[in-house]
Amino acid sequence: MKNYWYIIIGIAAFVLFAGVANEKENFAVDEMTSVSEVLKKLGDKPVPHQANFSINGVSAEAGADLVLRGIAKDPKGGGETKKQSKHFVCTSCHNMEREDPDLSVVDPQARLTFVEEKGLPFLQGTTLYGAVNRTSFYNGDYEKKYGALVEPARDNLREAIQLCAVECSQGRKLESWEMESVLAYLWTIDLKMGDLLLSDMEMTSIQNKVKSETKDTSTVNLIKSKYLSGAPATFVDAPTDRKMGYTRTGDPDNGKLIYELSCLHCHKNERYSFLNLDESKFSLKFLENYFPKYSELSVYHVARYGTKPHPGKRAYMPHYTEEKMSNEMMEDLRTYVQQAGKNN
């Protein structure tokens, strides 16, 4: 009998060891490997916004519905939830795919070119792709807009999402299961190693460190240097003299991209706005006429200051920070509007 138990214990130990060994053997770093998983293997402390699946109803599928449609199947039964916002969904202001060629650099012109190639819009908000890999939110000058509301959101993704749901979306707070579902979905679009522009030598070094189970702070820092921990935000004033603008002759071809991928994303067929715009001469002349005026209808004004929600008109226009649209790009847009308005 004693020998029997020795055999059982031996088999159990072998299975456990084999399972652990197999897990180690199967973890290979390639371009599709999650950045967070690699960091964890290298000894980095995990970020604190892992989804809590112990709450009833939490799922990545429900999170995708909430992010993309603003509603999801109610786990308590009775069909779908109340819409999170009557005015916006997350994709009104945020892409769900990578939108920068180099994740470690802030370059709005490079972003415009990149999203045009990928068939994405050019938006005011930072992409939610890789949001779970960040540790800082509502950065820079957003305190000027939201005041003390940004304090709990600066280093807490849950608080940042809730702030966006209530203030940015002008909607209701997310319930616990909804919040965790959104996080679960965002973890499906986390950064992958292939996003980081690593050299072959750097990738090989990382693969070797992970394979040998080396806890290496320098390699962790190398990986984190390849992407921003948070999106910087600098508020910019409209030009003092709106007739002169930012004193630069713009590139109309670049301005056309901005008009198509940004302005029309929200305004075509009144998608998110009561102001309907298209490629017609009527729309372009309207914008041209208001560009130099000190009016909320001036593109300079709304692009740099946005508009505010009002009772009965909660939908509003978020503004563009310097990191989302440069002054040079604003002049590109103005030049396109002026020239296209004449040619149409």
Helices and strands as residue ranges (DSSP letters): H 2-26, H 35-41, H 60-69, G 90-92, H 108-118, G 131-133, H 142-146, G 147-150, H 157-163, I 164-168, H 176-186, G 187-189, G 193-195, H 200-211, H 217-224, H 252-258, I 259-263, H 264-267, G 268-270, H 281-290, H 299-305, H 327-343
